[in-house]
Amino acid sequence: MTPSTHRPRSWRLYALLGALISSGALSACAPLIVGGAVLGGTLMVSDRRTSGTQIEDQAIELKAMNRLHDQLGDRGHVSTTSYNRMVLVTGEVPSDADKTTVEQTVSKIENVRSTVNEVEVSGAPSFASRSNDAIITSKVKASFIDARDLFANTIKVVTERGTVYLMGIVTEREATRAADIARGVSGVHKVVKVFEIVSEAELASMSKTR
């Protein structure tokens, strides 16, 4: 029995995800389904948001992209991720004034409840750095899928310069568990929880209304 015949499932997931990322096959236009989870796309049936909120989140991200482009042009590299109408803003801009502009622009978008501004004032990251962030994101997602005590599709993962941001509607136990798993992934420098915390009773009530 050689080691290659019984490699852990997570190793195969990492290899597959890494290969797809490097080849450009993993994109928002082509969601990847691994172990019943959609990576890079939306799986409404297992999402704790209502279908209407998911559509609102997609609209918020699209509006943010367009409005930030109008405000900044080619200055900086900014990404927005909306979950339950809470918007995480990451990336880099050349000045403090631009960082303020980013937050003000996003906060004025219809249906946005709150913003978490994690934009840094610095130069743009290299292509290698962005590629590494994509690989880290895939490895963290794969680790969540491997975990027996987490619903991987309820957690959104964003990586910027080795810092992993976790979003979702989760219980305190799930938040702690997810952060612990993410910290154990190679290449992760820091984990930031941007979760919306609910009680076990609230979660049970949400499940009944779906």
PLY file of the C-alpha trace (Angstrom):
ply
format ascii 1.0
element vertex 210
property float x
property float y
property float z
element edge 209
property int vertex1
property int vertex2
end_header
0.00 0.00 0.00
1.76 3.16 -1.19
0.94 6.61 0.20
-0.22 7.80 -3.21
-3.18 5.39 -3.22
-4.73 6.80 -0.05
-4.12 10.51 -0.07
-6.67 12.48 1.99
-9.68 13.94 0.26
-8.56 17.47 1.07
-5.30 16.95 -0.86
-7.24 16.01 -3.99
-9.50 19.05 -3.57
-6.52 21.39 -3.20
-4.84 19.91 -6.27
-8.01 20.23 -8.37
-8.75 23.77 -7.23
-5.16 24.87 -7.73
-5.07 23.45 -11.22
-8.32 25.17 -12.18
-7.18 28.50 -10.78
-3.84 28.38 -12.59
-5.55 27.45 -15.85
-8.16 30.20 -15.51
-11.00 27.69 -15.49
-12.35 28.79 -12.11
-14.34 31.99 -12.58
-17.58 33.62 -11.59
-19.03 32.56 -14.93
-18.20 28.90 -14.36
-18.96 27.77 -10.80
-17.09 24.72 -9.57
-19.08 22.04 -7.76
-17.02 20.03 -5.27
-18.60 17.61 -2.84
-22.02 19.17 -3.36
-20.79 22.73 -2.77
-20.59 25.47 -5.35
-17.30 27.39 -5.22
-17.28 30.68 -7.08
-21.07 30.70 -7.50
-24.30 30.87 -5.49
-26.08 27.83 -4.09
-29.40 29.19 -2.87
-30.79 25.97 -1.44
-28.17 25.76 1.33
-27.74 29.50 1.92
-29.07 30.97 5.16
-30.06 34.18 3.41
-33.44 34.38 1.72
-33.38 34.12 -2.06
-34.44 37.76 -2.21
-31.51 38.85 -0.04
-29.08 36.86 -2.19
-30.31 38.73 -5.25
-29.98 42.03 -3.38
-26.40 41.14 -2.43
-25.53 40.44 -6.06
-27.09 43.78 -7.09
-25.13 45.60 -4.37
-21.84 44.12 -5.59
-22.59 45.07 -9.19
-23.57 48.63 -8.27
-20.49 48.97 -6.06
-18.20 47.84 -8.87
-19.69 50.34 -11.31
-19.81 53.29 -8.91
-16.30 52.73 -7.59
-15.00 52.59 -11.14
-16.69 55.94 -11.82
-15.14 57.43 -8.67
-11.64 55.95 -8.82
-11.04 55.07 -12.44
-7.78 53.13 -12.58
-6.63 54.29 -9.16
-6.30 51.34 -6.86
-7.70 47.83 -6.79
-10.88 47.47 -4.75
-13.23 44.51 -4.30
-16.63 44.44 -2.57
-18.37 41.40 -1.10
-21.95 41.69 0.15
-23.51 39.15 2.52
-26.95 39.80 3.98
-26.47 43.43 2.88
-23.30 43.82 4.98
-20.54 44.90 2.59
-16.87 44.01 3.06
-14.53 46.25 1.07
-10.96 45.07 0.48
-8.06 46.02 -1.73
-5.65 48.90 -2.13
-5.90 52.61 -2.96
-3.16 55.23 -3.25
-4.45 57.73 -0.64
-6.51 58.16 2.53
-8.88 60.37 0.57
-9.54 57.51 -1.85
-10.18 55.16 1.06
-12.78 57.56 2.43
-14.33 57.90 -1.01
-14.64 54.13 -1.27
-16.50 53.82 2.03
-18.82 56.73 1.32
-19.62 55.44 -2.15
-20.47 51.93 -0.96
-22.46 53.07 2.09
-24.80 55.12 -0.15
-25.80 52.15 -2.30
-29.43 51.10 -1.95
-30.12 48.30 0.58
-26.65 48.39 2.18
-27.01 47.91 5.97
-23.37 48.41 6.94
-19.86 48.50 5.54
-16.60 47.01 6.77
-13.78 49.02 5.21
-10.60 46.92 5.07
-9.04 48.84 2.18
-5.34 49.56 2.61
-3.48 52.65 1.47
-0.67 51.06 -0.50
0.48 50.01 -3.93
-1.31 47.38 -5.96
-0.41 43.73 -5.20
1.52 41.69 -7.73
-0.10 39.09 -9.94
1.66 36.40 -7.90
0.15 37.79 -4.69
-3.35 37.78 -6.16
-2.90 34.24 -7.45
-1.73 33.13 -4.02
-4.79 34.72 -2.43
-7.05 32.79 -4.82
-5.32 29.53 -3.92
-5.64 30.26 -0.18
-9.36 30.96 -0.61
-9.82 27.63 -2.38
-7.86 25.76 0.30
-9.91 27.32 3.09
-13.18 26.44 1.31
-11.96 22.88 0.77
-11.06 22.61 4.47
-14.58 23.73 5.39
-16.00 21.05 3.11
-13.82 18.44 4.80
-15.02 19.49 8.26
-17.86 17.33 9.53
-19.32 19.98 11.84
-19.68 22.93 9.45
-22.04 23.80 6.63
-19.44 25.03 4.15
-21.93 26.79 1.88
-23.02 29.14 4.66
-19.58 30.77 4.88
-18.12 33.17 2.31
-14.33 33.41 2.13
-12.39 36.44 0.89
-8.58 36.59 0.90
-6.47 39.73 0.52
-2.68 39.61 0.90
-2.85 36.46 2.99
-5.56 37.81 5.31
-8.71 35.69 5.25
-12.07 37.34 5.85
-15.00 35.11 6.80
-18.62 36.18 6.24
-21.93 34.50 6.89
-24.85 34.02 9.26
-23.48 31.62 11.87
-23.64 30.67 15.53
-20.80 31.53 17.90
-19.65 27.90 17.79
-19.58 27.89 13.99
-17.71 31.20 13.90
-15.02 29.95 16.27
-14.69 26.62 14.48
-14.44 28.21 11.03
-11.79 30.68 12.19
-9.75 27.89 13.79
-9.86 25.85 10.57
-8.89 28.84 8.42
-5.92 29.67 10.68
-4.60 26.15 10.12
-4.42 26.54 6.33
-0.94 27.11 4.97
-0.30 30.63 3.70
-2.91 32.29 5.94
-1.37 35.20 7.87
-4.48 36.43 9.66
-8.19 35.60 9.98
-10.82 38.33 10.35
-14.37 37.33 11.31
-17.02 39.47 9.61
-19.83 37.16 10.67
-23.38 37.94 11.65
-23.80 35.95 14.86
-27.12 34.33 15.71
-28.15 32.07 18.57
-28.90 28.37 18.13
-32.59 29.16 18.68
-32.52 31.88 16.02
-30.81 29.52 13.60
-33.44 26.85 14.20
-36.18 29.41 13.59
-34.52 30.51 10.34
-34.36 26.92 9.15
-38.08 26.44 9.73
-38.97 29.47 7.60
-36.90 28.34 4.59
0 1
1 2
2 3
3 4
4 5
5 6
6 7
7 8
8 9
9 10
10 11
11 12
12 13
13 14
14 15
15 16
16 17
17 18
18 19
19 20
20 21
21 22
22 23
23 24
24 25
25 26
26 27
27 28
28 29
29 30
30 31
31 32
32 33
33 34
34 35
35 36
36 37
37 38
38 39
39 40
40 41
41 42
42 43
43 44
44 45
45 46
46 47
47 48
48 49
49 50
50 51
51 52
52 53
53 54
54 55
55 56
56 57
57 58
58 59
59 60
60 61
61 62
62 63
63 64
64 65
65 66
66 67
67 68
68 69
69 70
70 71
71 72
72 73
73 74
74 75
75 76
76 77
77 78
78 79
79 80
80 81
81 82
82 83
83 84
84 85
85 86
86 87
87 88
88 89
89 90
90 91
91 92
92 93
93 94
94 95
95 96
96 97
97 98
98 99
99 100
100 101
101 102
102 103
103 104
104 105
105 106
106 107
107 108
108 109
109 110
110 111
111 112
112 113
113 114
114 115
115 116
116 117
117 118
118 119
119 120
120 121
121 122
122 123
123 124
124 125
125 126
126 127
127 128
128 129
129 130
130 131
131 132
132 133
133 134
134 135
135 136
136 137
137 138
138 139
139 140
140 141
141 142
142 143
143 144
144 145
145 146
146 147
147 148
148 149
149 150
150 151
151 152
152 153
153 154
154 155
155 156
156 157
157 158
158 159
159 160
160 161
161 162
162 163
163 164
164 165
165 166
166 167
167 168
168 169
169 170
170 171
171 172
172 173
173 174
174 175
175 176
176 177
177 178
178 179
179 180
180 181
181 182
182 183
183 184
184 185
185 186
186 187
187 188
188 189
189 190
190 191
191 192
192 193
193 194
194 195
195 196
196 197
197 198
198 199
199 200
200 201
201 202
202 203
203 204
204 205
205 206
206 207
207 208
208 209
